Amino acid sequence: MVLVALSFTGITWWLSALLATAIAFALSYIFLSHQRDELSRDIAARLNRKKTDVDAESEDAVELPREGNTKK
């Protein structure tokens, strides 16, 4: 819509596209901040969620030999 409005002003098409992109970015940055913040919180929660491995407890329970206690 912004591109169409700018193209009717007599500005060249590539400059109209560039200005329309800048205007659309600025408007979305202002008016979509709530959605952006909610999405970033959701992504952070997914990354911080503890991933459970089925064999993790059994692997952790196994004692590995220490360097000084190995039998030869």
Kinemage of the C-alpha trace (Angstrom):
@kinemage 1
@onewidth
@group {chain A} dominant
@subgroup {mainchain}
@vectorlist {calphas} color= white
{ca met a 1} P 0.000 0.000 0.000
{ca val a 2} L 2.829 2.355 0.856
{ca leu a 3} L 4.627 1.369 -2.345
{ca val a 4} L 1.564 2.191 -4.421
{ca ala a 5} L 1.157 5.558 -2.707
{ca leu a 6} L 4.810 6.414 -3.244
{ca ser a 7} L 4.753 5.336 -6.887
{ca phe a 8} L 1.933 7.791 -7.574
{ca thr a 9} L 4.069 10.666 -6.298
{ca gly a 10} L 6.405 10.432 -9.281
{ca ile a 11} L 9.355 8.942 -7.416
{ca thr a 12} L 11.309 6.303 -9.328
{ca trp a 13} L 10.228 2.724 -8.661
{ca trp a 14} L 13.406 1.625 -6.881
{ca leu a 15} L 13.381 4.627 -4.554
{ca ser a 16} L 9.685 4.018 -3.852
{ca ala a 17} L 10.458 0.391 -2.976
{ca leu a 18} L 13.314 1.438 -0.704
{ca leu a 19} L 11.215 4.041 1.106
{ca ala a 20} L 8.263 1.651 1.412
{ca thr a 21} L 10.560 -0.953 2.984
{ca ala a 22} L 11.924 1.565 5.483
{ca ile a 23} L 8.440 2.802 6.380
{ca ala a 24} L 7.087 -0.741 6.756
{ca phe a 25} L 10.017 -1.699 8.983
{ca ala a 26} L 9.527 1.354 11.215
{ca leu a 27} L 5.779 0.791 11.548
{ca ser a 28} L 6.150 -2.903 12.322
{ca tyr a 29} L 8.884 -2.160 14.860
{ca ile a 30} L 6.584 0.279 16.650
{ca phe a 31} L 3.254 -1.514 16.434
{ca leu a 32} L 4.367 -5.146 16.690
{ca ser a 33} L 6.644 -4.800 19.722
{ca his a 34} L 4.330 -6.852 21.964
{ca gln a 35} L 4.353 -9.806 19.559
{ca arg a 36} L 8.120 -9.533 19.111
{ca asp a 37} L 8.714 -9.538 22.879
{ca glu a 38} L 6.360 -12.491 23.356
{ca leu a 39} L 8.144 -14.457 20.638
{ca ser a 40} L 11.571 -13.755 22.135
{ca arg a 41} L 10.361 -14.890 25.581
{ca asp a 42} L 8.996 -18.082 24.037
{ca ile a 43} L 12.267 -18.795 22.225
{ca ala a 44} L 14.289 -18.144 25.390
{ca ala a 45} L 12.018 -20.462 27.395
{ca arg a 46} L 12.431 -23.224 24.812
{ca leu a 47} L 16.203 -22.867 24.831
{ca asn a 48} L 16.387 -22.879 28.623
{ca arg a 49} L 14.044 -25.824 29.056
{ca lys a 50} L 15.884 -28.827 30.424
{ca lys a 51} L 16.117 -31.506 27.818
{ca thr a 52} L 15.632 -34.924 29.307
{ca asp a 53} L 17.492 -37.895 27.968
{ca val a 54} L 16.077 -41.329 28.601
{ca asp a 55} L 19.475 -42.792 29.431
{ca ala a 56} L 20.878 -39.733 31.210
{ca glu a 57} L 20.207 -40.997 34.739
{ca ser a 58} L 21.705 -44.419 34.090
{ca glu a 59} L 24.736 -42.899 32.391
{ca asp a 60} L 25.268 -40.526 35.292
{ca ala a 61} L 25.042 -43.394 37.790
{ca val a 62} L 27.981 -45.252 36.239
{ca glu a 63} L 31.254 -44.531 37.976
{ca leu a 64} L 34.178 -44.152 35.647
{ca pro a 65} L 37.625 -45.248 36.803
{ca arg a 66} L 39.894 -42.449 37.882
{ca glu a 67} L 43.347 -42.069 36.424
{ca gly a 68} L 45.167 -43.204 39.570
{ca asn a 69} L 42.831 -46.140 40.322
{ca thr a 70} L 43.014 -48.077 37.079
{ca lys a 71} L 43.884 -51.783 37.281
{ca lys a 72} L 46.232 -53.251 34.735
